[in-house]
Amino acid sequence: MLKKLICTAMLCLSSIAAFAHDYTLGDITIDHPWARATPPKAMNAGVFMLLTSQSGDQLIAVSSEIANKTEVHEMKMVDGVMKMRPLPAGLTLTPQQTVKLVPGSFHIMLLGIKQALKENDAFPLTLTFAKAGKITVNVKVQAMTDLTADTPKHGHN
């Protein structure tokens, strides 16, 4: 009986770890990496999170096994038209300021996704920073219709 209880507790803890949403690398905090579920034939997807560096750094590369190519992107209005472009030099993290990777702004673009992203799934994403180095985070896939997904949630369900 005790063995069964211990196994159940370990299984619960491993599932909680699989959806951990807050990470630290040096003085960088990575809060709530997430993506929206995609339709079955979608070719691309976006990944979002909050990044904060105490001393400043630069996100210089991203990678994931679930996509053929992964890039840091920016969306912004130019002459009344929303434009999206990759940031080949990466994304600057100003000291003690949070950079929001959210829909309609900075985000990570997964190009040529190998399968649809399904709600409640998770996948690894590796972030490379100029000073702090590399970290792999788990990206939680949230509902396609989740209108609150633009804001990180604490006390995740």
Backbone as a ProteinNet text record, in pm:
[ID]
protein_1_A
[PRIMARY]
MLKKLICTAMLCLSSIAAFAHDYTLGDITIDHPWARATPPKAMNAGVFMLLTSQSGDQLIAVSSEIANKTEVHEMKMVDGVMKMRPLPAGLTLTPQQTVKLVPGSFHIMLLGIKQALKENDAFPLTLTFAKAGKITVNVKVQAMTDLTADTPKHGHN
[TERTIARY]
82.2	0	86.2	189.6	279	351.5	390.4	458.7	367.6	239.2	141.7	123.2	118.2	102.7	223.1	342.8	465	468.2	431.8	429.4	329	211.7	110.6	162	225.3	280.6	387.3	474.2	580.2	520.3	415.6	349	287.2	223.4	164.5	272.2	382.2	491.1	551.6	565	623.9	531.3	398.9	307.8	307.4	324.3	336.3	462.2	573.6	699.8	689.7	611.9	599.4	534.9	452.7	386.7	436.8	558.8	617.1	623.1	591.2	583.8	682.5	756.3	850.1	989.9	1082.9	1220.5	1316.7	1436.1	1541	1669.9	1740.6	1872.2	1958.5	2054.6	2133.3	2039.1	2042.5	1951.7	1829.5	1803.8	1688.4	1575.7	1454	1337	1253.2	1202.1	1117.3	984.5	880.6	751.5	648.6	591.3	476.2	492.2	584.2	589.8	464.9	397	274.5	256.4	169.9	130.1	-18.4	-83.7	-224.3	-232.4	-335.5	-362.6	-383.2	-346.9	-357.4	-457.3	-512.9	-597.2	-511.4	-573.6	-498.5	-396.2	-424.3	-332.5	-248.3	-242	-163.1	-16.7	48.8	190.5	280.9	228.2	309.5	234.8	310.2	250.1	339.1	282.5	357.4	373.8	483.6	510.2	526.6	472.4	467.7	516.1	564	614	655	696.4	754.3	900.9	990.2	1133.7	1179.1	1250.5	1305	1449.2	1539.7	1681	1718	1782.2	1821.4	1934.2	2028.6	2144.6	2142.7	2043	2036.4	2100.4	2044.4	2095.1	2028.7	2047.3	1986.1	1949.5	1823.4	1779.2	1828.7	1928	1992.4	1950.3	1890.8	1848	1741.1	1657.9	1555.8	1550.8	1516.3	1503.9	1404.2	1341.1	1247.9	1241.6	1232.6	1223.1	1089.8	988.8	856.3	837.8	939.9	929	1054.9	1038.3	1153.3	1245.3	1186.9	1264.3	1197.7	1278.2	1226.7	1295.8	1216.5	1272.5	1208.6	1283.2	1228.7	1167.8	1042.5	970.9	918	887.6	822.1	704.6	592.3	478	456.3	433.6	400.8	329	257.4	183.9	280.3	275.8	355.4	260.7	241.2	150.3	11.9	-40.5	-174.8	-185.7	-72.6	-73.2	10.8	-45	29.5	132.7	258.8	367.5	441.4	482.3	560.1	695.1	801.6	934.5	1021.5	1113	1207.6	1308.2	1364	1468.3	1598.3	1673.5	1792.8	1896.9	1902.4	1999.2	1944.6	1820.3	1761	1682.7	1651.2	1566.6	1642.8	1656.5	1730.1	1644.8	1705.8	1642.2	1709.1	1638.2	1688	1690.3	1793.6	1801.9	1675.7	1628.9	1517.1	1385.4	1369	1242	1192.4	1064.2	1005.4	972.3	1017	982.7	869.9	758.1	641	641.3	646.1	625.7	479.8	396.9	251.9	199.6	79.4	22.3	16.4	54.8	51.2	174.5	278.6	401.1	519.5	614.8	726.2	673	730.2	692.7	797.1	786.8	872.2	786.1	834.7	760.3	812.4	721.9	754	709.7	803.8	774.9	785.8	682.4	681.3	664.2	557.5	535.7	505.3	555.8	548.7	416.9	340.1	207.1	129.6	-1.1	-85.6	-53.7	-63.6	-46.5	-182.8	-190	-317	-323	-440.1	-461.9	-416.3	-349	-295.1	-168.4	-121.9	7.5	116.6	239	354.6	467.5	559.4	674.6	794.8	916.7	1036.9	1075.8	1127.6	1179	1309.2	1415.3	1544.4	1567.9	1596.9	1626.9	1776	1841.4	1983.6	2001.2	2064.6	2090.5	2239.8	2274.6	2414.2	2501.8	2453.8	2534.2	2498.5	2371.1	2326.2	2340.4	2343.9	2356.9	2222.6	2212.3	2093.7	2009.8	1879.3	1785.5	1674.5	1629.6	1515	1395.3	1286	1162.9	1053.3	951.7	833.6	728.7	679.5	576.4	442.4	351	218.4	127.4	54.1	-41	-176	-226.8	-354.5	-461.3	-585.6	-699	-687.1	-727.8	-727.6	-815.8	-919.1	-1015.8	-987.9	-877.3	-845.9	-810.4	-905.2	-883.5	-800.3	-783.5	-702.4	-558	-526.3	-392.1	-286.2	-327.4	-231.4	-163.6	-220.7	-166.3	-119.8	4.5	49.9	-39.3	-61	-144.5	-54.9	-81.1	-10.7	-111.3	-62.9	-153	-215.9	-132.9	-177.2	-265	-366.9	-452	-419.3
-119.9	0	125.8	126	241	261.1	151.4	157.7	222.2	184.3	239.6	389.4	430.2	571	653.4	599.4	669	683.4	579	585.1	689.1	694.4	793.6	935.1	957	1089.4	1129.5	1035.3	1066	1099.9	1028.7	1055.6	1195.5	1233.4	1367.6	1474.8	1454.8	1552.5	1564.2	1453.6	1460.2	1533.1	1517.8	1589.6	1738.4	1775.3	1917.1	1974.6	1902.5	1950	1966.6	1880.4	1888.5	2019.3	2081.4	2205.8	2323.3	2311.3	2424.3	2543.5	2659.7	2776.5	2887.1	2875.1	2980.4	2920.2	2986.9	2937.1	3050.5	3014	3111.3	3061	3150.7	3122.6	3243.9	3227.6	3343.1	3444.7	3568.2	3670.4	3692.8	3595.5	3605.3	3518.6	3575.5	3495.4	3482.4	3363.5	3329.9	3286.8	3365.4	3342.7	3292.8	3178.2	3120.9	3109.7	3026.6	3003.2	2926.3	2978.1	2914.8	2935.8	2854.7	2867.2	2835.6	2884.1	2849.6	2721.6	2643	2525.1	2570.3	2484.8	2519	2427.6	2474.6	2386	2271.1	2160.4	2043	2067.5	2155.1	2174.2	2301.1	2360.4	2483.5	2455.7	2552	2539.7	2607.3	2708.3	2788.9	2811.7	2850	2881.2	2981.5	3051.7	3147.9	3097.8	3140.4	3108.6	3241.4	3246.2	3369.4	3346.3	3452.3	3444.4	3583.8	3595.3	3719.2	3691.6	3783.9	3772.2	3893.8	3868.5	3978	3946.2	4042.8	4028.3	4141.7	4108.3	4210.9	4298.8	4240.7	4317.5	4345.5	4291.7	4309.8	4192.5	4154.4	4042.8	4051.8	3948.6	3945.5	3802.4	3781.9	3652.2	3643.3	3557.5	3554.9	3437.1	3333.4	3218.4	3140.1	3071.1	2982.2	2857.6	2744.7	2623.3	2528.3	2446	2345.4	2232.8	2111.8	1994.6	1987.1	2060.7	2047.5	2133	2211.8	2299.4	2287.7	2312.5	2311.7	2430.2	2542.4	2664.1	2740.8	2804.8	2881.4	3017.1	3125	3260.4	3351.1	3453.3	3560.5	3662.5	3700.8	3792.2	3913.8	4015.9	4136	4167.8	4204.5	4257	4399.8	4488.3	4625.9	4693.6	4800.2	4877.2	4969.5	4965.1	5053.7	5114.1	5244.4	5314.6	5250.7	5214.3	5159.1	5011.4	4945.8	4804.8	4725.6	4615.1	4529.7	4450.4	4463.5	4393.5	4305	4188.2	4095.5	4076.3	4075.1	4053.8	3980	3898.2	3833	3934.2	3905.8	3989.2	3908.1	3917.1	3833.6	3854.8	3973.9	4001.7	3960.7	3917.6	3875.7	3986.5	3964.3	4054.6	4105	4236	4296.9	4298.1	4255.1	4261.6	4373.6	4482.5	4597.7	4563.3	4606.7	4573.6	4611.7	4517.6	4535	4574.9	4541.1	4565.9	4435.2	4412.1	4290.3	4311.1	4217.3	4216.6	4115.7	4163.4	4078.2	4020.5	3888.3	3818.8	3778	3853.4	3835.8	3847.7	3795	3810.9	3957.9	3986.3	4122.3	4203.6	4142.7	4212.8	4117.9	4120.1	4025.6	3884.7	3786	3646.6	3556.1	3429.7	3329.9	3259.7	3253.4	3193.6	3053.4	2956.8	2819.5	2803	2787.3	2777.7	2632.2	2585.6	2447.5	2350.6	2372.1	2280.5	2141	2040.7	1902.8	1834	1893.8	1843.3	1954.9	1940.7	2041.5	2047.5	2167.4	2185.8	2164.1	2068.9	2033.9	2086.5	2137.9	2191.4	2092.8	2146.1	2073.1	1994.5	1992.3	1932	2029.2	1983.8	2069.3	2023.2	2115.2	2079.4	2161.6	2108.7	2181.4	2289.8	2398.4	2510.1	2554	2565.1	2607.7	2754.1	2832.2	2974.7	2992.9	3071.7	3100.4	3250	3285.9	3425.5	3454.1	3576.4	3614.5	3595.8	3635.5	3625.9	3502.9	3479.6	3375.7	3234.2	3218.7	3085.7	3026.7	2892.9	2821.7	2765	2759.8	2693.1	2633.3	2514.8	2453.6	2463.5	2516.3	2533.9	2448.4	2417.8	2348.4	2452.4	2447.9	2540.1	2468.3	2525.1	2466.1	2516.4	2424	2460.9	2486.3	2607.2	2648.4	2647.7	2658.4	2651.9	2758.2	2722.7	2815.4	2936.2	2914.9	3021	3089	3055.9	3112.2	3259.8	3346	3490.1	3547.5	3472	3520.2	3474.5	3400.9	3344.6	3452.3	3573.2	3680.2	3726.1	3691.3	3731.6	3607.2	3604.4	3488.3	3461.9	3334.2	3292.8	3231.2	3259.8	3195	3106.7	3004.8	2905.9	2827.8	2783.1	2718.7	2597	2577.6	2461.4	2352.4
0	0	0	84.6	91.3	-41.8	-103.2	-232.6	-337.7	-335.9	-430.1	-406.1	-279.3	-242.9	-288.2	-269.5	-311.5	-463.1	-535.7	-683	-731.8	-667.6	-704.7	-679.8	-566	-533.8	-634.3	-673.5	-771.1	-906.7	-946.6	-1073	-1072.2	-962.1	-949.3	-958.3	-888.9	-891.6	-1030.5	-1102	-1236.1	-1332.4	-1316	-1404.1	-1372.1	-1244.7	-1208.7	-1269.8	-1262.7	-1319.5	-1469.6	-1535.3	-1681.3	-1724.4	-1634.9	-1669.8	-1587.1	-1533.4	-1460.3	-1553.9	-1502.8	-1590.2	-1558.6	-1451.9	-1414.9	-1409.2	-1476.1	-1484.3	-1451.9	-1405.6	-1378.9	-1440.7	-1509	-1566	-1534	-1443.5	-1399.1	-1338.2	-1389.1	-1335.4	-1425.2	-1514	-1603.3	-1549.3	-1545.5	-1514.3	-1640.7	-1659.1	-1773.8	-1714.1	-1740.3	-1677.1	-1778.1	-1747.5	-1817.3	-1969.5	-2018.7	-2164.2	-2208.9	-2312.7	-2359.2	-2508.9	-2565.5	-2706.2	-2712.6	-2816.1	-2837.4	-2919	-2892.6	-2973.9	-3118.8	-3212.3	-3354.4	-3424.7	-3536.9	-3617.8	-3673.9	-3713.7	-3758	-3870.3	-3963.7	-4077.2	-4068.2	-3951	-3933.5	-3964.5	-4026.2	-4061.5	-3958.4	-3889	-3797.5	-3666.6	-3564.5	-3434.4	-3362.9	-3266.2	-3186.4	-3043.5	-2980.9	-2841	-2767	-2646.1	-2570.1	-2427.7	-2361.8	-2223.9	-2179.8	-2055	-2004	-1972.2	-2011.4	-1983.7	-1904.9	-1795.6	-1715.3	-1681.6	-1707.7	-1672.6	-1578.2	-1466.5	-1371.1	-1424.4	-1498.4	-1545.3	-1695.2	-1765.7	-1910.1	-1982.6	-2093.4	-2173.2	-2309.4	-2390.1	-2521.3	-2556.1	-2594.9	-2644.6	-2787.9	-2812.7	-2944.6	-3032	-2972.9	-3053.4	-2978.5	-3056.3	-3002.1	-3089.2	-3029.6	-3110.1	-3046.1	-3130.1	-3083.1	-3185.2	-3134.9	-3222	-3294.7	-3250.1	-3309.9	-3435.5	-3471.2	-3589	-3674.6	-3803.6	-3894.1	-3869.7	-3827.5	-3803.4	-3690	-3607.6	-3494.3	-3491.9	-3483.3	-3489.6	-3384.7	-3344.2	-3261.3	-3358.2	-3335.1	-3424.8	-3349.2	-3428.3	-3377.4	-3468.2	-3407.3	-3483.1	-3436.8	-3533.1	-3496.9	-3611.7	-3576.8	-3676.3	-3749.6	-3882.9	-3967.2	-4069.9	-4062.9	-4153.5	-4158.2	-4040.3	-4031.2	-4068.9	-4095.3	-4133.3	-4033	-3981.9	-3890.4	-3970.8	-3931.2	-4000.6	-3901.8	-3951.1	-3870.2	-3938.3	-3853.8	-3910.2	-3809.9	-3861.3	-3770	-3716.9	-3600.3	-3541	-3544.9	-3654.7	-3670.4	-3560.3	-3503.5	-3396.2	-3259.5	-3255.6	-3129.1	-3062.8	-2936.9	-2859.8	-2737.9	-2727.6	-2616.4	-2490.1	-2379.5	-2248.8	-2170.2	-2153.2	-2079.3	-1930.1	-1857.5	-1714.9	-1637.4	-1557.4	-1464.1	-1530	-1657.2	-1724.8	-1785	-1775.8	-1830.4	-1977.8	-2060	-2201.7	-2219.7	-2271.8	-2290.6	-2431.4	-2439.3	-2565.8	-2564.8	-2638.2	-2637.1	-2780.3	-2806.9	-2940.9	-2980.5	-3104.5	-3156	-3123.8	-3068	-3031.2	-3051.8	-2961.1	-2969	-2942.9	-3011.9	-2990.2	-3054.9	-3026.9	-3091.7	-3194.3	-3316.6	-3426.7	-3453.6	-3451.8	-3489.3	-3634.2	-3723.5	-3866.6	-3911.6	-3979.8	-4025.1	-3909.9	-3830.1	-3718.1	-3771.7	-3701.7	-3749.6	-3715.6	-3623.9	-3590.6	-3522.1	-3520.7	-3455.7	-3306.2	-3250.2	-3106.5	-3042	-2947.2	-2884.5	-2741.3	-2705.6	-2571.7	-2463.8	-2364	-2248.4	-2276.9	-2401.9	-2431.1	-2389.1	-2394	-2367.2	-2458.3	-2488.6	-2570.4	-2525	-2548.2	-2506.5	-2606.6	-2553.4	-2632.8	-2567.6	-2646.3	-2592.5	-2627	-2524.1	-2537.4	-2514.6	-2599.9	-2583.7	-2564.5	-2452.5	-2419.3	-2435.4	-2474	-2498.7	-2375.4	-2258.1	-2135.4	-2052.3	-2032.1	-1938.9	-1993.8	-2126.9	-2185.5	-2226.9	-2219.1	-2268.9	-2155.7	-2183.7	-2094.7	-2180.6	-2142.6	-2209.6	-2115.5	-2169.1	-2091.7	-2154.4	-2075.9	-2128	-2161.6	-2284.4	-2330.3	-2317.9	-2240.7	-2224.6	-2335.9	-2397.7	-2502.9	-2436.7	-2458.7	-2402.3	-2510.8	-2470	-2563	-2672	-2791.7	-2904.2	-2874.5	-2795.1	-2763.6	-2631.1	-2566.5	-2434.4	-2448.4	-2416.9	-2431.3	-2318.3	-2209.5	-2098.7	-2111.3	-2216.7	-2232	-2254.1	-2290.6	-2313.7	-2184.9	-2071.6	-1942.9	-1868.2	-1820.8	-1746.2	-1624.8	-1599.1	-1486.2	-1380.9	-1257.8	-1147.6	-1077.1	-1009.1	-952.4	-1066	-1159.1	-1281.8	-1252.2	-1336.1	-1316	-1411.6
[MASK]
+++++++++++++++++++++++++++++++++++++++++++++++++++++++++++++++++++++++++++++++++++++++++++++++++++++++++++++++++++++++++++++++++++++++++++++++++++++++++++++

